[in-house]
Every structure is written in C-alpha cells, then in structure tokens.
C-alpha cells in the first residue's frame, strides 16, 4: 500500500496506474511505502494530543487508527491490534457523547502507549 502524508491529505494513495496526460497537475510522486508498525504506533501516540487540542481532525485520526490497526493485524501483532481496537471504541464512544474530554484523551494515550509496548 502506498501512503501519502501532506498537509491537505493524509491516507492511502488513491491514484491508479500512471498514464500519460497532457496537462498533469501532479509533477512529483509524493507517495511512499506504508511505514512500519512501530512508526505508525509512535505517530498515533503523538497524534492523540493533537486531536485533543483540535489541531488534527478526528476523521484523519480515525483513518490513521484504522490503518495502524490493519497493519498490526497483518504483521501478527494481536495484542497491539487489540489495544488499538479499544482506542477505536473509546473514540467512537466519546464522539457519541459529543466530544473528547481530557479523561478520554488520557485513556486513549495510555492505550496507544500499551499498544507500543505490546509489540514483539
């Protein structure tokens, strides 16, 4: 899976096979391979604080969380994937309540830290 991380878009590369176009807007290929699971979990651990201060949209954090969970499952990191699933349920519960409170953010940060320590 190719991964793009820009200020305007973060997520998987949605482009198809590159064909010749006369007026192509994208001059450079800014996609890269998906980072390692450890890198994804470290980034996710730091992004929890960004979501709490509303620097990053919750939808982008949710996308990062689902990609990290899928990467942990594909690398047979079951404990880390279970911890990330708990973060995901905590995020959906807090969204249903109306927003993130500081207690929810602390719990989500602890769960992402435990997912990092659960890596083998």
C-alpha positions, -999 to +999 in steps of 0.1 A: +000+000+000+013+034-009+009+062+017+006+100+013+012+124+041+007+160+032-009+190+049-040+187+028-044+149+027-032+120+048-040+085+038-036+058+012-027+067-023-059+066-043-044+071-077-045+045-104-018+034-128+000+064-142-009+071-178+003+099-200-018+130-196-013+162-214-020+186-185-010+165-155-011+186-123+010+161-102+045+165-113+061+145-084+051+112-069+047+121-032+036+087-021+058+063-002+055+028+012+034+023+043+057+029+074+065+001+098+040-008+125+063+007+152+064+040+133+027+041+128+021+035+165+045+062+176+029+087+153-005+076+166+006+080+202+016+116+194-015+124+174-038+117+203-026+150+218-032+168+185-068+155+184-073+168+220-062+203+211-082+202+178-051+205+156-059+175+136-094+165+125-109+135+142-116+119+108-079+120+099-070+105+133-096+078+128-081+070+094-047+067+109-061+045+136-077+020+112-046+018+090-024+012+121-048-015+133-048-032+099-010-031+098-007-045+133-031-074+124-013-081+091+021-083+110+006-107+135+007-082+164-025-093+181-020-076+214-012-042+198-042-046+175-065-054+205-053-022+222-059-002+191-094-016+188-100-003+224-088+031+213-112+030+184-142+021+206-132+048+231-131+073+202-165+064+189-180+065+224-166+099+230-179+112+197-213+098+205-212+118+238-205+150+220-167+155+222-134+145+237-129+152+273-095+152+290-102+119+307-109+102+273-078+116+258-056+103+287-072+069+284-066+068+246-030+079+251-024+052+277-039+026+253-017+037+224+013+035+248+003+000+258+000-009+221+035+003+216+048-018+245+029-049+232+049-051+200+072-081+198 
